[in-house]
């Protein structure tokens, strides 16, 4: 059956597909059911524990048909939780009751109560509780179970996984991790600390006056003596503190009576107690962050499983922002977590072979909202984050472009949506809102070109014009207008490279490219000529090379459009500027620039020869 197919080949099963842990549970039940058995429980089992065990065995003995293997896997969780009854009765009892409820919801066919959580939410919460435990067994088991319930996962159930990854929900994870030390234990520890600190202070004078080193005493204190702690000790000693030759403060107790010494002892005890409490909190924070990193690494297993089997679901797109925020929040101590999340984000999610096919309306707004938030983050994140934003934004544009409008009586569901540009030309953009997306990239471009301290990287624009040249041409006017406003030559050269790449890309409708060429060719030509006419100290080869390449590609693009070339270019003027440029010493010594200039001259001569040939043919 299906259940056997699910279990077959899974770890922990025999040749018949039966889970070995089930056989262990049956063996334990046989020992408990025999009155004269040689095996007896170490501790007496309560009535509640016995009832839970009997209910567990009743569910395991149910041989009703399992269509997709889900109930079989839930029973597998029950077996592992049932074995915990023998050494952790309190938590295992509550856990088994939750699994019983999940099993009944999967089994029964009934109307779902509106305020009642879906069974996948409850099961996901249980799986997260298992993953919080540092156990490889639970980690493997959770991956197996989650693999077979991904098709049932609701958006609310996926939200539970997202909250674990989201850095903004860090404080909500204490319930999963269960840090050592509740309020009662903390109070007991605090009273113990007071006694230890008092004893340490009482014996502190003897250690200070003694010239021998006491290793045991040093291990008991373990205080980090820094400038702040030294000030606290000085404030506690008050007038009794005298500066030593080494810059430390010692107590002058020759003129102090017993009452003054008692006050000093109390002040020192409070100072040491506060210091020890501070170090304890710092250690707790460090331990929590380490546990949290390990927990999130295990939860990423569920994310990877979900993306692999549910990449077509629109809910998978809700993982983009949490994964990105997780990567950006990781410190140097959390590099394994950041690398794992980046691998899932860029290679598994954004480069999935199958992706959601959305329809217009709410789904379109949902995807565009994610794109907008992702691009807004480009203003703040460093270069490493810019690459992730590039992968994410290009993936979201692919999802929007492959979408379609909702089928109505007046439209064909198989037709892709056509959007109109302001010029009346029609091109296929799917569900991409061209003006809105163009506006987002124009704002990023303005910050990149005009802000010297901008975090925005040019790879965003380079990827846009390479992957979606039709959309890139809508950005061509902004690219051209911002060229003269660049804050430095380096940014100007990067914008030139983006425009050069755009000119090289083929488009679906040549008339779209022709229209934009008519609007930007003259400005681009003027910009390139002005750069070549600039003062000699600005003519460095690394700054001039992108401009020459841009001019060359612009002329090549106009080769088949004689109208555009004749309107924008003067061949003799260009040849003169190129000749003067190659005579400048910094440019003359650059073989790369000289080669580019030669290519440009050959291109101009070829176009002139073709023009003369066309003229002769027209006369004949």
C-alpha positions in Angstrom: 0.0 0.0 0.0 0.9 3.7 0.1 1.9 3.5 3.7 4.4 0.7 3.0 5.8 2.7 0.0 6.3 5.7 2.3 8.2 3.6 4.9 10.1 1.5 2.4 13.7 2.7 2.1 13.4 5.0 5.1 16.1 4.7 7.9 15.0 2.6 10.9 12.8 0.1 9.0 13.2 -3.6 8.3 12.8 -5.4 5.0 9.0 -5.4 5.2 8.9 -1.6 5.8 8.0 -1.9 9.5 9.5 0.6 11.8 12.0 -0.9 14.3 10.8 1.4 17.0 7.3 0.0 16.6 8.7 -3.4 17.4 10.4 -2.0 20.4 7.2 -0.4 21.7 5.3 -3.7 21.2 8.0 -5.5 23.1 7.8 -3.0 26.0 4.0 -3.4 26.0 4.4 -7.2 26.2 6.7 -6.9 29.3 4.3 -4.5 31.0 1.2 -6.6 30.3 2.6 -9.8 31.8 2.1 -9.9 35.6 4.9 -12.3 36.3 7.4 -10.7 34.0 11.0 -10.4 35.1 11.1 -6.8 34.0 9.5 -4.1 36.3 9.4 -0.3 35.9 12.0 1.5 37.9 9.4 4.0 39.1 5.7 3.5 39.6 3.6 4.6 36.7 0.7 7.0 37.5 -2.9 6.3 36.4 -2.6 9.1 33.8 0.6 7.6 32.3 -1.0 4.1 32.1 -4.1 5.6 30.4 -1.9 7.4 27.9 0.1 4.2 27.2 -3.1 2.2 26.6 -4.5 4.9 24.3 -1.2 4.8 22.4 -1.3 1.0 21.9 -4.9 1.3 20.8 -4.0 3.8 18.1 -1.0 1.8 17.0 -3.2 -1.3 16.7 -5.6 0.5 14.3 -5.2 -1.0 10.9 -7.5 1.4 9.0 -6.5 2.4 5.5 -3.8 5.1 5.2 -4.2 6.8 1.8 -1.0 9.0 1.8 1.1 7.6 4.7 0.5 10.7 6.9 -1.0 8.8 9.8 1.7 6.2 9.6 4.4 8.9 10.1 2.4 10.4 13.0 2.3 7.0 14.6 6.0 6.9 14.2 6.3 10.1 16.3 4.0 8.5 18.8 6.3 5.5 19.2 9.3 7.7 19.9 7.3 9.9 22.3 5.9 6.7 24.0 9.4 5.4 24.8 10.1 8.7 26.6 7.3 7.9 29.1 9.8 5.6 30.9 12.2 8.4 31.7 10.4 11.8 31.1 6.7 11.2 32.0 5.6 14.8 32.4 6.6 16.2 29.1 6.0 13.0 27.2 2.4 12.7 28.4 1.5 16.2 27.1 3.3 15.5 23.9 1.4 12.3 23.3 -1.9 14.0 23.9 -1.1 16.5 21.3 -0.2 13.7 18.8 -3.4 11.9 19.6 -5.3 15.1 18.7 -3.4 15.5 15.5 -4.1 11.8 14.6 -7.8 12.2 15.2 -8.0 15.3 13.0 -6.2 13.6 10.2 -8.4 10.5 10.5 -11.8 12.1 11.0 -13.6 13.8 8.1 -15.5 16.8 9.5 -16.1 20.5 9.2 -13.1 22.5 10.4 -13.9 24.9 13.3 -13.1 28.4 12.3 -11.0 29.3 15.4 -9.4 25.9 15.6 -5.9 25.6 14.2 -5.3 23.3 11.3 -3.7 20.0 12.3 -0.5 20.9 10.3 0.0 23.9 12.5 -0.1 21.7 15.7 2.2 19.1 14.1 4.6 21.8 12.9 4.8 23.2 16.4 5.5 19.7 17.7 8.2 19.2 15.1 9.8 22.5 16.1 9.8 21.4 19.7 11.6 18.2 18.6 14.2 20.1 16.6 15.0 22.3 19.6 16.5 19.2 21.2 20.1 18.5 20.1 19.3 15.1 18.8 20.3 13.7 15.4 17.5 11.1 15.8 14.8 13.8 16.1 16.4 15.8 13.3 16.2 12.9 10.9 12.7 12.0 12.0 11.3 15.5 11.6 12.7 15.7 8.1 11.0 12.4 7.2 7.6 13.5 8.6 7.8 17.0 7.2 8.5 15.7 3.7 5.2 13.9 3.6 3.0 16.7 5.0 4.3 19.5 2.8 1.3 19.2 0.5 -1.0 19.8 3.5 1.0 22.7 5.0 -1.1 25.9 5.3 0.3 29.4 5.3 -0.3 29.7 9.1 1.7 26.4 9.6 4.5 27.8 7.4 4.4 31.0 9.5 5.5 29.1 12.5 8.7 28.1 10.7 9.2 31.6 9.4 9.0 33.1 13.0 11.9 30.9 14.0 14.1 32.3 11.2 13.0 35.9 11.5 15.5 37.9 13.7 12.6 40.2 14.8 10.9 37.2 16.6 14.0 36.2 18.5 12.5 36.7 22.0 9.5 34.4 21.1 11.8 31.4 20.8 12.6 31.0 24.5 9.7 28.5 24.8 11.3 26.2 22.3 14.8 26.4 23.7 13.9 26.2 27.4 16.9 27.9 28.8 18.4 26.6 32.0 17.2 28.4 35.1 13.6 29.5 35.8 12.6 32.2 38.3 12.8 29.9 41.4 16.2 28.6 40.4 17.4 32.1 39.6 16.4 33.2 43.1 18.2 30.3 44.7 21.3 31.0 42.6 21.2 34.7 43.6 21.1 33.8 47.3 24.0 31.4 46.8 25.9 34.1 44.9 25.5 36.5 47.8 27.1 34.0 50.2 29.9 33.2 47.8 30.6 36.9 47.2 30.5 37.7 51.0 33.0 34.9 51.6 35.2 36.1 48.8 35.2 39.7 50.1 36.0 38.5 53.6 39.0 36.6 52.4 40.0 39.2 49.8 42.2 41.2 52.2 44.2 38.2 53.1 44.8 37.4 49.4 45.8 41.1 48.7 48.3 41.2 51.6 49.8 37.8 50.7 52.5 37.7 48.1 51.8 34.0 47.2 49.3 33.2 44.4 46.3 31.1 45.3 45.1 29.3 42.1 42.0 28.0 43.8 41.0 31.5 44.8 41.5 32.8 41.3 39.3 30.1 39.8 36.5 30.9 42.3 36.4 34.6 41.4 37.0 34.6 37.6 36.3 38.3 37.3 37.4 40.2 34.3 39.2 43.2 35.8 38.7 46.1 33.4 38.5 49.9 33.8 34.8 49.9 34.5 35.0 47.3 37.3 38.0 49.2 38.8 35.9 52.3 39.0 33.1 50.4 40.8 35.6 49.1 43.4 37.0 52.5 43.9 33.5 53.9 44.4 32.7 51.1 46.9 35.9 51.9 48.9 35.3 55.6 48.9 37.9 57.6 50.8 39.6 54.4 51.9 40.9 53.8 48.3 44.5 54.8 47.7 46.1 54.7 44.2 49.0 52.2 44.0 52.1 52.5 41.9 50.5 50.2 39.3 47.4 52.3 38.8 45.2 49.9 40.9 43.2 50.9 44.0 43.9 49.3 47.4 42.2 49.9 50.7 44.0 51.9 53.4 42.5 50.1 56.4 45.0 51.4 59.1 42.8 54.3 60.2 39.4 52.5 59.8 37.3 51.2 62.7 35.2 48.1 62.6 32.0 49.9 61.6 33.7 51.5 58.6 35.2 48.2 57.6 31.8 46.6 57.8 30.3 49.2 55.5 33.2 48.7 53.1 32.7 45.0 53.2 29.0 45.4 52.3 29.8 47.8 49.5 32.4 45.5 48.1 30.0 42.5 48.4 27.4 44.4 46.3 30.0 45.4 43.7 31.3 41.8 43.3 27.7 40.5 43.3 26.7 42.9 40.5 29.8 42.0 38.6 29.2 38.3 38.9 25.5 38.8 37.9 26.6 40.8 34.8 29.0 38.0 33.8 26.3 35.4 34.3 23.9 37.3 32.1 26.6 37.7 29.5 27.2 33.9 29.6 23.5 33.2 29.4 23.2 35.4 26.4 26.1 33.7 24.7 24.7 30.3 25.4 21.3 31.3 24.1 22.7 32.6 20.9 24.7 29.4 20.4 21.6 27.3 21.0 19.5 29.5 18.8 22.0 29.2 15.9 21.9 25.4 16.2 18.1 25.4 16.4 17.8 27.5 13.3 20.3 25.3 11.4 18.0 22.4 12.1 14.9 24.3 11.2 16.5 25.2 7.8 16.2 21.4 7.1 12.4 21.9 7.1 12.7 25.0 4.8 14.9 23.1 2.3 12.4 20.2 2.3 9.5 22.6 1.7 11.2 24.4 -1.1 12.1 21.1 -2.8 8.6 19.6 -2.7 6.4 22.8 -2.8 8.4 25.2 -5.0 5.2 25.7 -7.1 3.2 27.0 -4.1 3.0 30.7 -3.7 3.6 30.3 0.0 7.2 29.4 -0.8 7.7 33.1 -1.8 7.0 34.0 1.8 10.4 32.5 2.7 12.3 35.1 0.7 12.3 38.0 3.2 12.8 35.9 6.4 15.8 34.1 4.8 17.2 37.4 3.7 16.8 39.1 7.1 18.3 36.0 8.7 21.5 36.3 6.6 21.8 40.0 7.2 21.5 39.6 10.9 24.2 36.9 11.3 27.4 37.9 13.0 30.9 36.4 12.5 30.0 33.8 15.2 27.0 32.7 13.1 28.7 32.2 9.8 27.6 28.5 9.4 24.0 29.7 9.7 24.5 32.6 7.2 26.2 30.3 4.6 23.5 27.7 4.9 20.7 30.2 4.5 22.5 31.9 1.6 22.8 28.6 -0.2 19.1 27.8 0.2 18.1 31.3 -0.8 20.2 31.7 -3.9 20.5 28.1 -5.2 17.4 26.3 -4.0 14.7 29.0 -3.9 15.7 31.6 -6.5 16.9 29.1 -9.0 14.3 26.5 -8.6 13.3 24.7 -11.9 9.6 25.0 -10.9 8.2 28.2 -9.5 4.7 29.5 -8.7 2.4 30.4 -11.5 0.3 33.2 -10.1 -2.8 35.0 -11.3 -3.7 38.7 -11.2 -5.2 40.4 -8.3 -4.3 39.5 -4.7 -1.4 37.2 -5.7 0.1 39.9 -8.0 0.0 42.4 -5.2 1.5 39.9 -2.8 4.5 39.2 -5.0 5.0 42.9 -5.9 5.0 43.7 -2.1 7.8 41.2 -1.5 9.8 42.7 -4.5 9.3 46.2 -3.1 10.5 45.3 0.4 13.5 43.4 -1.0 14.6 46.3 -3.3 14.1 48.8 -0.4 16.7 46.8 1.6 19.3 47.6 -1.1 19.8 51.1 0.3 21.2 49.7 3.5 22.9 46.3 3.1 26.5 45.7 2.1 27.8 44.2 -1.1 27.2 40.6 0.0 23.5 41.4 0.5 23.3 43.2 -2.8 24.0 39.9 -4.6 21.2 38.2 -2.7 18.8 41.0 -3.5 19.8 40.6 -7.2 18.9 36.9 -7.1 15.7 37.5 -5.3 14.4 40.4 -7.4 15.2 38.7 -10.7 13.3 35.6 -9.4 10.3 37.6 -8.4 10.2 39.4 -11.8 10.3 35.9 -13.4 7.3 34.9 -11.3 5.4 38.1 -12.2 6.3 37.8 -15.9 5.0 34.2 -16.1 1.7 35.1 -14.4 -1.6 35.6 -16.1 -4.8 37.5 -15.4 -7.7 35.8 -13.8 -9.9 34.1 -16.3 -13.2 35.9 -17.0 -15.9 35.5 -19.6 -14.4 38.2 -21.8 -10.8 37.0 -21.7 -9.1 33.8 -22.7 -7.4 32.1 -19.8 -4.5 30.8 -21.9 -3.5 34.3 -23.2 -0.8 36.1 -21.5 -1.5 39.6 -20.4 -0.4 42.5 -22.6 0.5 45.8 -21.2 0.7 49.1 -23.1 3.6 51.5 -22.9 2.9 55.2 -23.1 3.9 55.1 -26.8 1.2 52.6 -27.7 3.5 49.7 -28.4 2.4 46.4 -26.9 4.8 43.9 -25.5 4.4 40.9 -23.2 5.2 41.6 -19.6 2.9 39.1 -17.8 1.8 40.6 -14.5 4.8 43.0 -14.2 3.6 46.5 -13.5 6.1 48.2 -15.7 5.8 51.8 -14.4 5.9 50.7 -10.8 8.9 48.4 -11.3 10.7 51.1 -13.4 10.1 53.6 -10.6 11.7 51.3 -8.0 14.8 50.8 -10.1 15.0 54.5 -11.0 15.1 55.5 -7.4 17.9 52.9 -6.8 19.7 54.3 -9.8 19.5 57.9 -8.5 20.9 56.8 -5.2 23.7 54.8 -6.9 24.8 57.6 -9.2 24.5 60.7 -7.0 25.2 59.4 -3.5 28.9 58.8 -2.9 28.2 56.6 0.2 25.5 54.6 -1.5 25.2 50.9 -0.7 23.4 50.1 -4.0 25.5 48.0 -6.4 25.5 48.2 -10.2 24.9 44.5 -10.5 21.2 45.1 -9.9 20.9 47.1 -13.1 23.3 44.9 -15.0 21.1 41.8 -14.1 17.9 43.7 -15.1 19.1 44.6 -18.6 20.6 41.2 -19.2 17.7 39.1 -18.0 14.8 41.4 -19.0 16.0 43.8 -21.8 12.5 44.9 -22.7 12.1 46.1 -19.1 15.6 47.5 -19.2 14.8 49.8 -22.1 12.1 51.5 -20.0 15.1 52.4 -17.7 17.2 53.7 -20.6 16.2 57.3 -20.3 17.1 57.4 -16.6 20.4 55.8 -17.3 21.2 58.4 -19.9 20.1 61.4 -17.9 22.0 60.3 -14.8 25.3 59.8 -16.6 26.6 63.4 -16.4 25.5 63.5 -12.7 27.8 60.7 -11.6 29.7 61.5 -8.3 32.9 60.0 -9.7 34.5 58.4 -12.8 34.1 54.9 -11.4 30.3 55.2 -11.0 30.1 56.8 -14.4 32.0 53.9 -16.0 29.7 51.4 -14.3 26.6 53.1 -15.8 28.3 53.1 -19.2 28.8 49.4 -18.9 25.1 48.9 -18.1 24.0 50.9 -21.1 26.5 49.1 -23.3 25.1 45.8 -22.2 21.6 47.0 -22.8 22.5 48.0 -26.4 23.8 44.5 -27.0 20.7 42.7 -25.8 18.1 41.5 -28.4 14.5 42.6 -27.8 11.2 40.9 -28.7 9.9 44.0 -30.6 12.6 45.9 -32.6 10.3 49.0 -32.8 10.5 49.4 -29.0 14.3 49.6 -29.2 14.2 51.9 -32.1 11.9 54.4 -30.3 14.2 54.5 -27.2 17.2 54.7 -29.5 15.8 57.9 -31.1 15.3 59.4 -27.7 18.7 58.6 -26.1 21.2 58.3 -29.0 21.7 62.0 -29.3 22.3 62.5 -25.6 24.6 59.6 -25.4 26.6 60.8 -28.4 26.9 64.3 -26.8 28.0 62.8 -23.5 30.7 60.7 -25.2 32.0 63.6 -27.2 32.1 65.8 -24.1 34.1 63.2 -22.3 36.7 63.0 -25.1 36.9 66.8 -25.1 37.5 67.0 -21.4 40.7 68.3 -19.9 43.8 66.2 -20.2 44.2 65.4 -16.5 40.8 63.5 -16.6 41.8 61.3 -19.5 42.9 58.2 -17.7 42.6 54.9 -19.6 40.5 53.2 -17.0 38.0 56.0 -17.1 38.0 56.5 -20.9 37.7 52.9 -21.9 34.0 52.4 -20.8 33.1 55.6 -22.7 34.8 54.5 -25.9 33.1 51.1 -25.7 29.7 52.8 -25.2 30.2 55.0 -28.2 31.3 52.0 -30.3 28.3 49.9 -29.3 26.0 52.9 -29.9 27.3 53.3 -33.5 27.0 49.5 -34.0 23.4 49.6 -32.8 22.6 52.4 -35.2 24.2 50.5 -38.2 20.9 49.2 -39.4 19.1 52.5 -38.6 20.5 55.0 -41.0 17.9 57.5 -40.0 19.0 57.5 -36.4 22.7 57.6 -37.3 22.4 60.5 -39.8 20.3 62.5 -37.2 22.7 62.0 -34.3 26.3 61.5 -35.6 28.8 63.5 -37.7 31.4 61.1 -39.0 34.2 63.6 -39.6 33.7 65.1 -36.1 34.0 61.7 -34.5 37.1 60.8 -36.5 38.8 64.0 -35.4 38.0 63.5 -31.7 39.2 59.9 -31.8 42.5 61.0 -33.5 43.1 63.7 -30.9 42.3 61.3 -28.1 44.9 58.7 -29.2 47.6 61.4 -29.3 47.3 62.0 -25.5 50.1 60.2 -23.6 48.1 58.4 -21.0 45.7 57.1 -23.7 48.4 56.5 -26.2 50.3 54.1 -23.9 47.1 52.0 -23.3 46.9 49.3 -25.8 43.3 48.5 -24.8 42.1 52.0 -25.5 44.0 52.2 -28.8 42.4 48.9 -29.9 38.9 50.2 -29.0 39.6 53.4 -31.0 40.7 51.4 -34.0 37.5 49.3 -33.9 35.5 52.5 -33.7 37.3 54.0 -36.8 36.8 50.8 -38.8 33.1 50.8 -37.9 32.7 54.4 -39.1 34.6 53.7 -42.3 32.4 50.6 -43.0 29.2 52.6 -42.4 30.5 55.4 -44.7 31.3 52.8 -47.5 27.9 51.2 -47.1 26.2 54.6 -47.3 28.1 55.5 -50.6 27.1 52.1 -52.0 23.5 52.7 -51.3 23.7 56.2 -52.8 25.2 54.8 -56.1 22.5 52.1 -56.3 19.8 54.6 -55.8 21.2 56.8 -58.7 21.3 53.8 -61.1 
